[in-house]
């Protein structure tokens, strides 16, 4: 930071009961009031009037012997700025830097301390220092621009604000290899590097010290040049938001008064809406995690519906890039309403783009990434005691059928939810398990689900039926894959071979009956445990048994036809099949009893 020292005399100003005066042998004949402070100064034989054109004019009508009282309540910079000007006139030593040059220059302009009043006056010295030192420095320009916030009109009218902005933008657009000034850069791990080059975003942290209006002026000026990439603009917005906006946890646990909350909320809302308006339209200019964080804060600061809609739209465009860390923020705080809104918006956008795409591979990849993300997210939120079934199901249903190759993760989420909510009604359990596709479960998960007492009985029966149907298809496929001449070689036309074939058919049927018996015993145990199982479930199990027996007969007929073997002997294959079927009917009657 650069500074300019003016004057050589020691400071002789002192305070006495809200009155400031200077040690002098001259009588006090000039009283100046600024706000709550009164200055007792000198009119005659002092350099004050000779350097201040305004005071000369105000005192021109008074006699030399009269004491003059002047009120300067509208002086820019207030009492502190006036005292700098007064000390300059008295030759008292003062230091001018980026912290006070704006107020000093505005006050000197107000008091008309120009070279036209006296050569080598205060305004000329301040302007020379501002142009040659302040605007040439990086941090000096930032600090000077920051102080203009206290005097919004005067710096703007005098061109101070515009000159600072131009100087800052010019330095930002400088190639990193040509940066020779100091800057603030506190990224983790950066300071440990010994011989590091200047990063492309070296300027982002320093400009984030500005208020939102000045920050917006800098960003819009940079964007108008089209020199920096959108990602660099997005990085600056990211740094500013994380520095100026509170976290969601802080917003929820804020214990300040209502009036203070209102003021803070207004400030945060302005910052958020301004940041959203400056996000470049290019995809990837900001991360989806950043967009989701802004969206989460928007619900606590009452942003406009237009801003919230824009955030949901922008987040849904990049939702396939999101991670669990993006959805769970501030120590695992989550907002399922937010995720549901973004997921629904993503699905609408995906359907519109997927239907008109020539190459759908990227769109399939994106929807499946979202499907995995949603299922993982459901596993986390399922542990919440207060999460209603409707929200869980609504979020799960935002993923279309094509978005899930398997339902293992979805099953785990449902299982977690059922464990945390043991008092869930049968209707809610049924509604939840309707989104589960048993055919898309892995064998390991399916084996776990069959033994899961938390699942509805209907779901377990569906799992058993699918398991039986799958094993039947495997058996049929294995028979079809064998060639006829191999079957002839393996099955000689003898009575013993036909007997073995009959025994194998009977063994397969007994295996199927054993599966049905296990399923029936499972249903009976469930009936004894609940005492309230509906008759419809029993009918469904019996109907399932009947279908399985019929399917077994069909498969056996196909096996007989596929073998292509017509044997001669005392043992007739048709009679053998009739005996097998009669065994089935007798077994069914015994079970009916």
C-alpha positions as CSV (number, residue, x, y, z in Angstrom):
1,X,0.0,0.0,0.0
2,X,1.3,3.4,-1.0
3,X,0.9,6.6,0.9
4,X,1.7,10.3,0.6
5,X,2.9,12.5,3.5
6,X,2.1,16.2,3.6
7,X,3.1,18.8,6.1
8,X,5.9,18.9,8.7
9,X,4.4,20.4,11.9
10,X,3.3,18.1,14.7
11,X,-0.4,17.5,15.3
12,X,-1.7,20.2,17.7
13,X,-5.4,19.5,17.4
14,X,-7.0,18.4,20.6
15,X,-10.5,17.6,21.8
16,X,-12.4,19.2,24.8
17,X,-16.0,18.3,25.4
18,X,-17.0,17.6,21.7
19,X,-14.9,20.5,20.6
20,X,-11.8,20.3,18.4
21,X,-9.3,23.2,18.3
22,X,-5.7,23.8,17.5
23,X,-3.0,25.2,19.7
24,X,-2.3,28.8,18.6
25,X,-1.5,32.2,19.8
26,X,-4.2,33.7,17.6
27,X,-7.7,34.4,19.0
28,X,-10.5,32.0,17.9
29,X,-12.7,33.8,15.5
30,X,-14.0,31.1,13.2
31,X,-16.5,28.4,14.5
32,X,-17.3,25.5,12.1
33,X,-19.9,22.9,13.0
34,X,-20.0,19.6,11.3
35,X,-22.5,17.1,12.6
36,X,-21.9,16.8,16.4
37,X,-18.4,18.3,16.4
38,X,-17.5,22.0,16.7
39,X,-14.1,23.3,15.4
40,X,-12.7,26.5,16.9
41,X,-10.3,27.9,14.3
42,X,-8.9,31.1,13.0
43,X,-10.0,33.5,10.3
44,X,-7.4,36.2,10.3
45,X,-3.7,35.6,9.9
46,X,-4.1,31.9,9.2
47,X,-3.7,29.9,6.0
48,X,-7.2,28.3,6.4
49,X,-9.1,31.0,4.5
50,X,-6.3,31.5,1.9
51,X,-6.5,27.9,0.8
52,X,-10.3,27.3,1.0
53,X,-12.3,29.2,-1.6
54,X,-15.7,28.3,0.0
55,X,-14.7,29.7,3.4
56,X,-13.4,32.9,1.8
57,X,-16.8,33.4,0.2
58,X,-18.8,32.6,3.4
59,X,-16.6,35.0,5.5
60,X,-16.4,37.8,2.9
61,X,-19.4,39.7,4.3
62,X,-18.1,39.7,7.9
63,X,-15.9,42.3,9.6
64,X,-12.4,41.3,10.6
65,X,-13.1,41.7,14.3
66,X,-16.3,39.6,14.1
67,X,-16.4,35.9,14.9
68,X,-18.0,33.9,12.2
69,X,-20.0,30.6,12.8
70,X,-20.5,28.3,9.8
71,X,-22.3,25.0,9.5
72,X,-21.0,22.4,7.0
73,X,-23.2,19.4,7.7
74,X,-23.3,18.4,4.1
75,X,-19.6,18.2,3.7
76,X,-18.6,14.9,2.0
77,X,-16.6,12.7,4.4
78,X,-17.8,14.5,7.5
79,X,-15.6,15.7,10.3
80,X,-12.7,13.4,9.6
81,X,-12.3,14.6,6.0
82,X,-12.6,18.3,7.1
83,X,-9.9,17.8,9.7
84,X,-7.5,16.5,7.0
85,X,-8.2,19.6,5.0
86,X,-7.7,21.9,8.0
87,X,-4.5,20.2,9.0
88,X,-3.2,20.6,5.5
89,X,-3.9,24.3,5.7
90,X,-2.1,24.6,9.1
91,X,0.9,22.6,7.8
92,X,0.3,19.8,10.2
93,X,1.7,16.4,9.1
94,X,-0.9,14.1,7.5
95,X,-0.7,10.7,5.6
96,X,-2.9,10.1,2.5
97,X,-3.5,6.5,1.4
98,X,-6.1,4.5,-0.4
99,X,-8.1,4.4,2.8
100,X,-8.7,8.1,3.0
101,X,-8.0,9.7,-0.4
102,X,-11.6,9.5,-1.6
103,X,-13.0,11.4,1.4
104,X,-10.1,13.8,1.4
105,X,-10.4,14.6,-2.3
106,X,-14.2,15.0,-2.2
107,X,-13.9,17.3,0.9
108,X,-11.2,19.4,-0.7
109,X,-13.3,19.7,-3.9
110,X,-16.2,20.8,-1.7
111,X,-14.1,23.4,0.1
112,X,-12.7,24.6,-3.3
113,X,-9.1,24.0,-2.4
114,X,-8.0,24.2,-6.0
115,X,-4.9,25.7,-7.6
116,X,-7.1,28.6,-8.8
117,X,-7.5,29.6,-5.1
118,X,-3.8,29.0,-4.3
119,X,-1.0,27.3,-6.2
120,X,0.1,24.0,-4.9
121,X,-3.3,23.5,-3.2
122,X,-4.7,20.3,-1.7
123,X,-6.8,19.1,-4.7
124,X,-3.9,19.2,-7.1
125,X,-1.7,17.1,-4.8
126,X,-4.4,14.6,-4.2
127,X,-5.2,14.1,-7.9
128,X,-1.5,13.6,-8.7
129,X,-1.2,11.0,-6.0
130,X,-4.4,9.3,-7.2
131,X,-3.3,9.0,-10.8
132,X,0.4,8.1,-10.3
133,X,0.2,5.8,-7.3
134,X,-3.3,4.6,-6.5
135,X,-4.4,3.6,-10.0
136,X,-1.1,2.0,-10.7
137,X,-1.5,-0.4,-7.8
138,X,-3.7,-3.4,-7.6
139,X,-4.7,-3.5,-4.0
140,X,-4.7,0.3,-3.8
141,X,-7.3,0.4,-6.6
142,X,-9.4,-2.2,-4.8
143,X,-9.3,-0.4,-1.4
144,X,-10.0,3.0,-3.0
145,X,-13.0,1.6,-4.9
146,X,-14.2,0.0,-1.7
147,X,-14.2,3.3,0.1
148,X,-16.4,5.0,-2.5
149,X,-19.3,3.0,-1.1
150,X,-19.5,5.5,1.8
151,X,-19.9,8.5,-0.6
152,X,-22.0,7.2,-3.4
153,X,-22.6,10.5,-5.3
154,X,-19.4,12.5,-5.0
155,X,-16.9,9.8,-6.2
156,X,-19.2,8.9,-9.1
157,X,-19.5,12.6,-10.2
158,X,-15.8,13.2,-9.8
159,X,-15.0,10.1,-12.0
160,X,-13.1,8.4,-9.1
161,X,-15.3,5.2,-9.3
162,X,-15.0,4.8,-13.0
163,X,-11.2,5.3,-13.0
164,X,-10.8,2.7,-10.3
165,X,-13.0,0.2,-12.2
166,X,-11.1,0.7,-15.4
167,X,-7.8,0.2,-13.6
168,X,-8.9,-3.0,-11.9
169,X,-10.4,-4.5,-15.1
170,X,-7.2,-3.6,-17.0
171,X,-5.1,-5.5,-14.5
172,X,-7.5,-8.5,-14.5
173,X,-7.2,-8.8,-18.3
174,X,-3.4,-8.8,-18.0
175,X,-1.8,-12.2,-18.9
176,X,-0.9,-14.1,-15.7
177,X,2.7,-14.3,-16.7
178,X,2.9,-10.5,-16.7
179,X,1.4,-10.0,-13.2
180,X,4.0,-8.3,-11.0
181,X,1.9,-6.9,-8.1
182,X,0.9,-8.7,-4.9
183,X,-2.5,-10.3,-4.6
184,X,-4.5,-12.5,-2.2
185,X,-4.8,-16.2,-3.0
186,X,-5.6,-18.6,-0.2
187,X,-6.6,-21.8,-2.0
188,X,-5.7,-24.9,0.0
189,X,-2.3,-26.3,-0.8
190,X,-1.3,-23.4,-3.0
191,X,1.1,-21.7,-0.6
192,X,3.1,-24.9,-0.1
193,X,4.4,-24.8,-3.7
194,X,7.8,-23.2,-3.9
195,X,8.0,-22.2,-7.6
196,X,4.4,-21.8,-8.7
197,X,3.2,-19.6,-11.5
198,X,0.5,-17.1,-11.2
199,X,-2.9,-18.8,-11.3
200,X,-5.5,-17.7,-13.8
201,X,-8.0,-16.8,-11.1
202,X,-5.4,-14.8,-9.0
203,X,-7.8,-11.8,-8.9
204,X,-11.0,-13.4,-7.6
205,X,-10.4,-13.1,-3.9
206,X,-9.4,-9.5,-3.9
207,X,-12.4,-8.3,-5.9
208,X,-14.7,-10.2,-3.5
209,X,-14.0,-7.6,-0.8
210,X,-16.2,-5.1,-2.8
211,X,-19.9,-4.7,-2.1
212,X,-22.3,-6.5,-4.5
213,X,-22.9,-3.4,-6.7
214,X,-19.3,-2.6,-7.3
215,X,-18.5,-6.3,-7.7
216,X,-21.2,-6.4,-10.4
217,X,-19.7,-3.5,-12.2
218,X,-16.3,-5.3,-12.3
219,X,-17.8,-8.6,-13.6
220,X,-20.0,-6.9,-16.2
221,X,-17.0,-4.9,-17.5
222,X,-14.9,-8.0,-17.8
223,X,-17.7,-9.9,-19.6
224,X,-18.1,-7.1,-22.1
225,X,-14.5,-7.6,-23.3
226,X,-15.1,-11.3,-24.1
227,X,-11.4,-12.0,-23.1
228,X,-11.8,-14.3,-20.2
229,X,-13.6,-17.7,-20.5
230,X,-17.0,-18.2,-18.8
231,X,-15.5,-20.7,-16.3
232,X,-13.2,-17.9,-14.9
233,X,-16.2,-15.6,-14.5
234,X,-18.1,-18.5,-12.8
235,X,-15.1,-19.0,-10.4
236,X,-15.3,-15.4,-9.3
237,X,-19.1,-15.7,-8.7
238,X,-18.4,-18.9,-6.7
239,X,-15.8,-17.3,-4.5
240,X,-18.0,-14.2,-3.9
241,X,-21.0,-16.3,-2.9
242,X,-19.1,-18.5,-0.5
243,X,-17.6,-15.4,1.1
244,X,-20.7,-13.2,1.3
245,X,-23.6,-15.6,1.6
246,X,-24.3,-17.6,4.8
247,X,-24.6,-21.4,4.9
248,X,-27.9,-23.1,5.2
249,X,-27.1,-24.3,8.7
250,X,-26.4,-20.8,9.9
251,X,-29.7,-19.6,8.3
252,X,-31.7,-22.2,10.1
253,X,-30.1,-21.7,13.5
254,X,-29.9,-17.9,13.4
255,X,-30.9,-16.5,16.8
256,X,-30.9,-12.8,16.0
257,X,-33.9,-10.5,16.3
258,X,-36.6,-10.3,13.7
259,X,-35.7,-6.8,12.5
260,X,-32.0,-7.9,12.2
261,X,-33.0,-11.0,10.3
262,X,-35.1,-8.9,7.9
263,X,-32.2,-6.6,7.1
264,X,-29.8,-9.5,6.7
265,X,-32.3,-11.4,4.6
266,X,-32.8,-8.4,2.3
267,X,-29.0,-8.1,1.9
268,X,-28.6,-11.8,1.2
269,X,-31.5,-11.8,-1.2
270,X,-29.9,-8.9,-3.2
271,X,-26.6,-10.7,-3.3
272,X,-28.0,-14.0,-4.4
273,X,-30.3,-12.5,-7.1
274,X,-27.4,-10.4,-8.5
275,X,-25.1,-13.4,-8.6
276,X,-27.7,-15.5,-10.5
277,X,-28.2,-12.7,-13.0
278,X,-24.4,-12.7,-13.8
279,X,-24.0,-16.4,-14.3
280,X,-22.8,-17.0,-17.9
281,X,-25.2,-18.9,-20.1
282,X,-22.5,-21.5,-21.1
283,X,-23.0,-24.9,-19.6
284,X,-20.2,-25.7,-17.1
285,X,-19.4,-22.0,-16.3
286,X,-20.4,-22.9,-12.7
287,X,-20.7,-26.3,-11.1
288,X,-24.0,-28.0,-10.4
289,X,-23.0,-28.1,-6.7
290,X,-22.8,-24.3,-6.7
291,X,-26.2,-24.0,-8.3
292,X,-27.7,-26.4,-5.8
293,X,-26.2,-24.4,-2.9
294,X,-27.6,-21.1,-4.2
295,X,-31.0,-22.9,-4.6
296,X,-30.9,-24.1,-1.1
297,X,-30.2,-20.6,0.3
298,X,-32.9,-19.1,-1.9
299,X,-35.6,-20.8,0.2
300,X,-34.4,-19.0,3.3
301,X,-34.0,-15.5,1.9
302,X,-37.3,-15.3,0.0
303,X,-35.8,-14.7,-3.5
304,X,-38.2,-13.9,-6.4
305,X,-40.0,-16.8,-8.1
306,X,-38.2,-15.8,-11.3
307,X,-34.8,-16.3,-9.7
308,X,-35.7,-19.6,-8.2
309,X,-37.1,-20.9,-11.5
310,X,-33.9,-19.9,-13.2
311,X,-31.8,-21.7,-10.6
312,X,-33.9,-24.9,-10.9
313,X,-33.5,-24.7,-14.7
314,X,-29.8,-24.2,-14.6
315,X,-29.3,-27.0,-12.0
316,X,-31.4,-29.5,-14.0
317,X,-29.3,-28.9,-17.1
318,X,-26.2,-30.2,-15.2
319,X,-28.0,-32.5,-12.8
320,X,-26.3,-35.6,-14.3
321,X,-23.0,-34.2,-13.1
322,X,-24.1,-34.0,-9.5
323,X,-22.7,-36.1,-6.6
324,X,-24.0,-37.0,-3.2
325,X,-21.8,-34.2,-1.7
326,X,-23.7,-31.7,-3.8
327,X,-27.1,-32.9,-2.5
328,X,-26.0,-33.1,1.1
329,X,-24.6,-29.8,2.3
330,X,-23.6,-28.2,5.6
331,X,-23.1,-31.4,7.7
332,X,-25.6,-33.7,5.9
333,X,-28.4,-31.2,5.9
334,X,-30.7,-32.0,2.9
335,X,-33.8,-30.6,1.2
336,X,-35.8,-33.3,-0.5
337,X,-38.2,-30.7,-2.0
338,X,-35.3,-29.1,-3.7
339,X,-34.0,-32.3,-5.1
340,X,-37.5,-33.3,-6.2
341,X,-38.0,-30.0,-8.1
342,X,-34.6,-30.3,-9.9
343,X,-35.1,-34.0,-10.7
344,X,-38.6,-33.3,-12.2
345,X,-37.2,-30.5,-14.3
346,X,-34.3,-32.7,-15.4
347,X,-36.8,-35.4,-16.5
348,X,-38.8,-33.0,-18.6
349,X,-35.7,-31.6,-20.2
350,X,-34.3,-35.1,-20.8
351,X,-37.5,-36.4,-22.4
352,X,-37.6,-33.4,-24.8
353,X,-34.0,-33.8,-25.9
354,X,-34.0,-37.6,-25.9
355,X,-36.9,-37.9,-28.3
356,X,-35.2,-35.7,-30.9
357,X,-31.7,-37.0,-30.6
358,X,-29.9,-39.0,-33.3
359,X,-27.4,-40.6,-31.0
360,X,-29.0,-41.5,-27.7
361,X,-26.0,-42.9,-25.9
362,X,-25.1,-39.7,-24.1
363,X,-28.7,-39.2,-23.0
364,X,-28.9,-42.8,-21.7
365,X,-25.7,-42.3,-19.8
366,X,-27.0,-39.1,-18.2
367,X,-30.4,-40.5,-17.1
368,X,-28.7,-43.6,-15.6
369,X,-26.2,-41.3,-13.7
370,X,-29.2,-39.5,-12.3
371,X,-30.9,-42.8,-11.5
372,X,-27.9,-44.0,-9.4
373,X,-27.7,-40.6,-7.7
374,X,-31.4,-40.6,-6.7
375,X,-31.3,-44.1,-5.4
376,X,-28.2,-43.3,-3.3
377,X,-29.9,-40.2,-2.1
378,X,-33.0,-42.1,-1.1
379,X,-30.8,-44.5,1.0
380,X,-29.7,-41.4,3.1
381,X,-33.1,-39.7,3.4
382,X,-34.9,-43.0,4.2
383,X,-33.4,-42.8,7.7
384,X,-35.4,-39.7,8.5
385,X,-38.3,-40.4,10.8
386,X,-40.3,-37.5,9.5
387,X,-40.0,-38.3,5.7
388,X,-43.5,-39.2,4.4
389,X,-44.0,-42.1,2.0
390,X,-45.4,-39.7,-0.6
391,X,-42.1,-37.8,-0.9
392,X,-40.1,-40.9,-1.0
393,X,-42.2,-42.5,-3.8
394,X,-42.4,-39.2,-5.7
395,X,-38.7,-38.8,-5.8
396,X,-38.1,-42.4,-6.8
397,X,-40.7,-42.2,-9.6
398,X,-38.8,-39.2,-11.2
399,X,-36.4,-41.8,-12.6
400,X,-37.9,-43.5,-15.7
401,X,-37.7,-47.3,-16.2
402,X,-34.8,-46.8,-18.6
403,X,-32.9,-44.9,-15.9
404,X,-32.3,-48.0,-13.8
405,X,-30.5,-51.1,-15.1
406,X,-31.0,-52.8,-11.7
407,X,-33.1,-52.1,-8.6
408,X,-30.6,-53.2,-6.0
409,X,-30.0,-49.7,-4.7
410,X,-33.7,-48.9,-4.7
411,X,-34.4,-52.0,-2.7
412,X,-31.8,-51.0,-0.1
413,X,-33.5,-47.6,0.2
414,X,-36.9,-49.2,0.6
415,X,-35.4,-51.6,3.2
416,X,-33.9,-48.8,5.2
417,X,-37.2,-46.9,5.1
418,X,-39.2,-49.9,6.3
419,X,-36.7,-50.5,9.2
420,X,-37.0,-46.8,10.4
421,X,-40.8,-46.8,10.0
422,X,-41.9,-50.1,11.5
423,X,-45.5,-48.8,12.0
424,X,-46.1,-48.2,8.3
425,X,-49.5,-49.3,7.1
426,X,-50.0,-52.1,4.6
427,X,-51.3,-49.7,2.0
428,X,-48.1,-47.5,2.3
429,X,-45.9,-50.6,2.2
430,X,-47.7,-51.8,-1.0
431,X,-47.4,-48.3,-2.5
432,X,-43.7,-48.2,-1.8
433,X,-43.0,-51.7,-3.1
434,X,-44.9,-51.1,-6.3
435,X,-42.0,-49.0,-7.6
436,X,-39.7,-52.1,-7.2
437,X,-39.2,-54.4,-10.2
438,X,-38.4,-57.9,-8.9
439,X,-36.9,-58.9,-12.2
440,X,-34.2,-56.3,-11.9
441,X,-32.8,-57.5,-8.6
442,X,-29.5,-59.4,-8.5
443,X,-29.7,-63.0,-7.2
444,X,-28.1,-62.0,-3.9
445,X,-30.5,-59.2,-3.3
446,X,-33.4,-61.3,-4.4
447,X,-32.4,-64.0,-1.9
448,X,-32.3,-61.4,0.9
449,X,-35.7,-60.0,-0.2
450,X,-37.4,-63.4,0.0
451,X,-36.4,-63.7,3.7
452,X,-37.3,-60.0,4.5
453,X,-40.2,-60.0,6.9
454,X,-40.6,-56.2,6.4
455,X,-41.8,-56.6,2.8
456,X,-45.5,-57.1,2.0
457,X,-46.5,-60.7,1.3
458,X,-47.5,-59.9,-2.2
459,X,-44.0,-58.8,-3.0
460,X,-42.5,-61.9,-1.6
461,X,-44.9,-64.1,-3.6
462,X,-43.9,-62.2,-6.8
463,X,-40.2,-62.8,-5.9
464,X,-40.8,-66.5,-5.5
465,X,-42.8,-66.7,-8.7
466,X,-40.1,-65.0,-10.7
467,X,-37.4,-67.2,-9.1
468,X,-39.4,-70.3,-10.2
469,X,-40.1,-69.0,-13.6
470,X,-36.5,-68.1,-14.1
471,X,-35.3,-71.6,-13.1
472,X,-37.9,-73.2,-15.4
473,X,-36.7,-71.1,-18.4
474,X,-33.1,-72.2,-17.6
475,X,-34.2,-75.9,-17.7
476,X,-36.1,-75.5,-20.9
477,X,-33.2,-73.6,-22.6
478,X,-30.8,-76.4,-21.6
479,X,-33.0,-79.0,-23.3
480,X,-33.3,-76.9,-26.4
481,X,-29.6,-76.4,-26.7
482,X,-29.0,-80.2,-26.9
483,X,-28.8,-81.6,-30.4
484,X,-31.1,-84.5,-31.5
485,X,-28.4,-86.9,-32.5
486,X,-26.6,-86.3,-29.1
487,X,-29.8,-87.3,-27.4
488,X,-30.0,-90.5,-29.5
489,X,-26.5,-91.4,-28.6
490,X,-27.0,-90.7,-24.9
491,X,-30.4,-92.6,-24.8
492,X,-30.2,-96.1,-26.2
493,X,-33.5,-97.8,-27.0
494,X,-33.6,-100.1,-23.9
495,X,-36.1,-100.6,-21.2
496,X,-33.6,-99.5,-18.5
497,X,-33.0,-96.1,-20.3
498,X,-36.8,-95.4,-20.4
499,X,-37.0,-96.3,-16.7
500,X,-34.2,-93.8,-15.9
501,X,-35.9,-91.1,-17.9
502,X,-39.1,-91.7,-16.0
503,X,-37.3,-91.5,-12.7
504,X,-35.6,-88.2,-13.8
505,X,-39.0,-86.7,-14.7
506,X,-40.4,-87.8,-11.4
507,X,-37.4,-86.3,-9.6
508,X,-37.9,-82.9,-11.4
509,X,-41.5,-82.9,-10.4
510,X,-40.7,-83.7,-6.8
511,X,-38.2,-80.8,-6.8
512,X,-40.9,-78.4,-8.0
513,X,-43.4,-79.8,-5.4
514,X,-40.8,-79.2,-2.7
515,X,-40.4,-75.5,-3.9
516,X,-44.2,-75.2,-3.7
517,X,-44.3,-76.8,-0.3
518,X,-41.7,-74.3,1.0
519,X,-43.7,-71.4,-0.4
520,X,-46.9,-72.8,1.1
521,X,-45.2,-73.2,4.5
522,X,-43.9,-69.6,4.2
523,X,-47.4,-68.3,3.6
524,X,-48.8,-70.3,6.5
525,X,-46.1,-68.9,8.9
526,X,-47.0,-65.4,7.7
527,X,-50.7,-66.1,8.4
528,X,-49.9,-67.3,11.9
529,X,-47.7,-64.3,12.6
530,X,-50.1,-61.6,11.5
531,X,-53.6,-63.3,12.1
532,X,-54.8,-60.7,9.6
533,X,-53.7,-62.0,6.2
534,X,-56.3,-61.5,3.5
535,X,-57.8,-64.5,1.6
536,X,-56.7,-62.9,-1.6
537,X,-53.1,-63.7,-0.8
538,X,-54.0,-67.4,-0.2
539,X,-55.9,-67.5,-3.5
540,X,-52.9,-66.0,-5.2
541,X,-50.6,-68.7,-3.8
542,X,-53.0,-71.5,-4.9
543,X,-53.4,-70.0,-8.3
544,X,-49.6,-69.7,-8.5
545,X,-49.3,-73.4,-7.7
546,X,-51.8,-74.4,-10.3
547,X,-49.9,-72.4,-12.9
548,X,-46.6,-73.9,-11.9
549,X,-48.0,-77.5,-12.2
550,X,-49.5,-76.7,-15.7
551,X,-46.1,-75.1,-16.7
552,X,-44.3,-78.3,-15.5
553,X,-46.6,-80.5,-17.6
554,X,-46.0,-78.3,-20.6
555,X,-42.2,-78.5,-20.1
556,X,-42.3,-82.2,-19.8
557,X,-44.3,-82.5,-23.1
558,X,-41.7,-80.4,-24.8
559,X,-39.0,-82.6,-23.3
560,X,-40.6,-85.7,-24.7
561,X,-41.0,-84.1,-28.2
562,X,-37.5,-82.7,-28.2
563,X,-35.8,-86.0,-27.5
564,X,-37.0,-87.4,-30.8
565,X,-36.7,-90.9,-29.4
566,X,-39.4,-93.6,-30.1
567,X,-38.4,-96.6,-28.2
568,X,-39.9,-100.1,-28.4
569,X,-40.4,-102.2,-25.3
570,X,-42.7,-103.3,-22.6
571,X,-42.6,-99.8,-20.9
572,X,-44.8,-97.2,-22.7
573,X,-43.7,-93.5,-22.2
574,X,-47.3,-92.2,-22.4
575,X,-48.3,-94.5,-19.5
576,X,-45.3,-93.2,-17.6
577,X,-46.4,-89.6,-18.0
578,X,-50.0,-90.5,-17.0
579,X,-48.6,-92.1,-13.8
580,X,-46.6,-88.9,-13.1
581,X,-49.7,-86.7,-13.6
582,X,-51.8,-89.0,-11.4
583,X,-49.1,-88.6,-8.7
584,X,-49.5,-84.8,-9.0
585,X,-53.2,-84.9,-8.7
586,X,-53.1,-87.2,-5.6
587,X,-50.5,-84.9,-4.1
588,X,-52.8,-81.9,-4.7
589,X,-55.8,-83.6,-3.1
590,X,-53.7,-84.4,0.0
591,X,-52.7,-80.8,0.3
592,X,-56.3,-79.7,-0.2
593,X,-57.3,-81.9,2.7
